[in-house]
């Protein structure tokens, strides 16, 4: 029996963008704890203050949004977007020649949860 293909408009990506103060040692520790909590919840880093995770539906996204709400640092500014899989795949990743020369692409192993989509 063939596996049912999910609509690219049902499954999506939760995108978390944040600004956290890092002027003091305590602030840096808080920012690190926040980033580590994102990683523990299945997010991966897209850019330094931008993390994402796959969500099979909006209900799952809301569950993770509630978790985020509990761990946002007092002085933090966190934005969360939900992009459908169709929107995510249309995105572009652009880098200037100098950036690419100084930052060779890493061989990142994709989490298993993402590989099957």
Phi and psi in degrees as GROMACS dihedral restraints (atoms count N, CA, C in turn):
[ dihedral_restraints ]
;  ai    aj    ak    al  type     phi  dphi    fc
    3     4     5     6     1   -66.4    20    10
    4     5     6     7     1   145.6    20    10
    6     7     8     9     1   -73.5    20    10
    7     8     9    10     1   135.1    20    10
    9    10    11    12     1   -70.7    20    10
   10    11    12    13     1   128.8    20    10
   12    13    14    15     1   -85.5    20    10
   13    14    15    16     1   128.1    20    10
   15    16    17    18     1   -75.7    20    10
   16    17    18    19     1   146.6    20    10
   18    19    20    21     1   -65.5    20    10
   19    20    21    22     1   137.8    20    10
   21    22    23    24     1   -68.3    20    10
   22    23    24    25     1    -7.2    20    10
   24    25    26    27     1   -96.6    20    10
   25    26    27    28     1    -6.3    20    10
   27    28    29    30     1   -94.1    20    10
   28    29    30    31     1   -51.3    20    10
   30    31    32    33     1   -76.4    20    10
   31    32    33    34     1   150.0    20    10
   33    34    35    36     1  -155.4    20    10
   34    35    36    37     1  -170.7    20    10
   36    37    38    39     1  -127.0    20    10
   37    38    39    40     1   134.0    20    10
   39    40    41    42     1   -96.3    20    10
   40    41    42    43     1   120.5    20    10
   42    43    44    45     1  -109.8    20    10
   43    44    45    46     1   121.9    20    10
   45    46    47    48     1  -114.6    20    10
   46    47    48    49     1   123.1    20    10
   48    49    50    51     1  -121.2    20    10
   49    50    51    52     1   139.1    20    10
   51    52    53    54     1  -148.6    20    10
   52    53    54    55     1   152.5    20    10
   54    55    56    57     1  -121.8    20    10
   55    56    57    58     1   122.6    20    10
   57    58    59    60     1  -128.7    20    10
   58    59    60    61     1   139.3    20    10
   60    61    62    63     1   -68.2    20    10
   61    62    63    64     1   141.9    20    10
   63    64    65    66     1  -138.1    20    10
   64    65    66    67     1    33.1    20    10
   66    67    68    69     1   -80.3    20    10
   67    68    69    70     1   -32.3    20    10
   69    70    71    72     1  -109.7    20    10
   70    71    72    73     1   165.6    20    10
   72    73    74    75     1   -61.2    20    10
   73    74    75    76     1   -40.9    20    10
   75    76    77    78     1   -64.1    20    10
   76    77    78    79     1   -40.1    20    10
   78    79    80    81     1   -65.8    20    10
   79    80    81    82     1   -40.8    20    10
   81    82    83    84     1   -64.0    20    10
   82    83    84    85     1   -39.8    20    10
   84    85    86    87     1   -63.7    20    10
   85    86    87    88     1   -43.3    20    10
   87    88    89    90     1   -62.3    20    10
   88    89    90    91     1   -43.0    20    10
   90    91    92    93     1   -63.9    20    10
   91    92    93    94     1   -40.7    20    10
   93    94    95    96     1   -65.0    20    10
   94    95    96    97     1   -42.4    20    10
   96    97    98    99     1   -61.6    20    10
   97    98    99   100     1   -39.3    20    10
   99   100   101   102     1   -64.7    20    10
  100   101   102   103     1   -47.2    20    10
  102   103   104   105     1   -61.9    20    10
  103   104   105   106     1   -41.6    20    10
  105   106   107   108     1   -63.6    20    10
  106   107   108   109     1   -37.9    20    10
  108   109   110   111     1   -64.2    20    10
  109   110   111   112     1   -38.0    20    10
  111   112   113   114     1   -62.1    20    10
  112   113   114   115     1   -45.9    20    10
  114   115   116   117     1   -61.7    20    10
  115   116   117   118     1   -41.5    20    10
  117   118   119   120     1   -64.9    20    10
  118   119   120   121     1   -25.6    20    10
  120   121   122   123     1   -91.7    20    10
  121   122   123   124     1    12.1    20    10
  123   124   125   126     1    94.5    20    10
  124   125   126   127     1     7.1    20    10
  126   127   128   129     1   -82.0    20    10
  127   128   129   130     1   157.5    20    10
  129   130   131   132     1  -133.4    20    10
  130   131   132   133     1   153.4    20    10
  132   133   134   135     1   -76.9    20    10
  133   134   135   136     1   130.0    20    10
  135   136   137   138     1   -97.7    20    10
  136   137   138   139     1   -44.9    20    10
  138   139   140   141     1  -142.0    20    10
  139   140   141   142     1   177.0    20    10
  141   142   143   144     1   -53.6    20    10
  142   143   144   145     1   -41.2    20    10
  144   145   146   147     1  -119.3    20    10
  145   146   147   148     1    29.5    20    10
  147   148   149   150     1  -133.7    20    10
  148   149   150   151     1   120.3    20    10
  150   151   152   153     1  -125.9    20    10
  151   152   153   154     1   154.9    20    10
  153   154   155   156     1  -142.7    20    10
  154   155   156   157     1   160.7    20    10
  156   157   158   159     1  -152.5    20    10
  157   158   159   160     1   148.3    20    10
  159   160   161   162     1   -75.0    20    10
  160   161   162   163     1   141.4    20    10
  162   163   164   165     1  -134.3    20    10
  163   164   165   166     1   122.7    20    10
  165   166   167   168     1   -68.0    20    10
  166   167   168   169     1   -18.6    20    10
  168   169   170   171     1  -162.8    20    10
  169   170   171   172     1   174.1    20    10
  171   172   173   174     1   -67.5    20    10
  172   173   174   175     1   -33.3    20    10
  174   175   176   177     1   -59.8    20    10
  175   176   177   178     1   -42.1    20    10
  177   178   179   180     1   -66.1    20    10
  178   179   180   181     1   -39.2    20    10
  180   181   182   183     1   -61.8    20    10
  181   182   183   184     1   -42.0    20    10
  183   184   185   186     1   -64.3    20    10
  184   185   186   187     1   -37.0    20    10
  186   187   188   189     1   -60.7    20    10
  187   188   189   190     1   -45.6    20    10
  189   190   191   192     1   -71.7    20    10
  190   191   192   193     1   -31.8    20    10
  192   193   194   195     1   -64.3    20    10
  193   194   195   196     1   -38.6    20    10
  195   196   197   198     1   -65.0    20    10
  196   197   198   199     1   -38.9    20    10
  198   199   200   201     1   -63.1    20    10
  199   200   201   202     1   -43.3    20    10
  201   202   203   204     1   -60.8    20    10
  202   203   204   205     1   -42.2    20    10
  204   205   206   207     1   -57.1    20    10
  205   206   207   208     1   -32.5    20    10
  207   208   209   210     1   -75.5    20    10
  208   209   210   211     1   -21.5    20    10
  210   211   212   213     1  -112.5    20    10
  211   212   213   214     1     2.1    20    10
  213   214   215   216     1   -63.6    20    10
  214   215   216   217     1   124.7    20    10
  216   217   218   219     1   -61.3    20    10
  217   218   219   220     1   150.4    20    10
  219   220   221   222     1   -50.6    20    10
  220   221   222   223     1   -43.8    20    10
  222   223   224   225     1   -96.5    20    10
  223   224   225   226     1    18.0    20    10
  225   226   227   228     1   -90.0    20    10
  226   227   228   229     1   152.9    20    10
  228   229   230   231     1  -123.9    20    10
  229   230   231   232     1   108.5    20    10
  231   232   233   234     1  -121.6    20    10
  232   233   234   235     1   131.1    20    10
  234   235   236   237     1  -117.6    20    10
  235   236   237   238     1   139.6    20    10
  237   238   239   240     1  -126.2    20    10
  238   239   240   241     1   129.4    20    10
  240   241   242   243     1  -121.4    20    10
  241   242   243   244     1   149.8    20    10
  243   244   245   246     1  -116.5    20    10
  244   245   246   247     1   119.5    20    10
  246   247   248   249     1  -111.5    20    10
  247   248   249   250     1   135.8    20    10
  249   250   251   252     1   -68.0    20    10
  250   251   252   253     1   162.5    20    10
  252   253   254   255     1   -61.5    20    10
  253   254   255   256     1   -35.4    20    10
  255   256   257   258     1   -63.8    20    10
  256   257   258   259     1   -41.3    20    10
  258   259   260   261     1   -67.5    20    10
  259   260   261   262     1   -43.3    20    10
  261   262   263   264     1   -59.4    20    10
  262   263   264   265     1   -43.9    20    10
  264   265   266   267     1   -71.4    20    10
  265   266   267   268     1   -18.2    20    10
  267   268   269   270     1   -85.8    20    10
  268   269   270   271     1    -5.8    20    10
  270   271   272   273     1   -68.8    20    10
  271   272   273   274     1   158.0    20    10
  273   274   275   276     1  -116.2    20    10
  274   275   276   277     1   148.0    20    10
  276   277   278   279     1  -120.0    20    10
  277   278   279   280     1   106.3    20    10
  279   280   281   282     1  -111.8    20    10
  280   281   282   283     1   138.9    20    10
  282   283   284   285     1  -140.6    20    10
  283   284   285   286     1   137.2    20    10
  285   286   287   288     1   -68.4    20    10
  286   287   288   289     1   157.1    20    10
  288   289   290   291     1   -56.3    20    10
  289   290   291   292     1   -38.5    20    10
  291   292   293   294     1   -68.6    20    10
  292   293   294   295     1   -38.4    20    10
  294   295   296   297     1   -62.6    20    10
  295   296   297   298     1   -48.4    20    10
  297   298   299   300     1   -64.3    20    10
  298   299   300   301     1   -34.7    20    10
  300   301   302   303     1   -67.4    20    10
  301   302   303   304     1   -38.2    20    10
  303   304   305   306     1   -89.6    20    10
  304   305   306   307     1   -11.4    20    10
  306   307   308   309     1  -134.1    20    10
  307   308   309   310     1    77.4    20    10
  309   310   311   312     1   -59.5    20    10
  310   311   312   313     1   145.3    20    10
  312   313   314   315     1   -62.6    20    10
  313   314   315   316     1   135.1    20    10
  315   316   317   318     1   -81.0    20    10
  316   317   318   319     1   150.3    20    10
  318   319   320   321     1   -88.4    20    10
  319   320   321   322     1    89.3    20    10
  321   322   323   324     1   -89.1    20    10
  322   323   324   325     1   127.4    20    10
  324   325   326   327     1   -82.8    20    10
  325   326   327   328     1   122.0    20    10
  327   328   329   330     1   -72.6    20    10
  328   329   330   331     1   139.6    20    10
  330   331   332   333     1   -60.2    20    10
  331   332   333   334     1   148.2    20    10
  333   334   335   336     1   -55.3    20    10
  334   335   336   337     1   -36.8    20    10
  336   337   338   339     1   -61.3    20    10
  337   338   339   340     1   -25.7    20    10
  339   340   341   342     1   -89.9    20    10
  340   341   342   343     1   -30.8    20    10
  342   343   344   345     1   -60.4    20    10
  343   344   345   346     1   -31.7    20    10
  345   346   347   348     1   -84.0    20    10
  346   347   348   349     1    -6.1    20    10
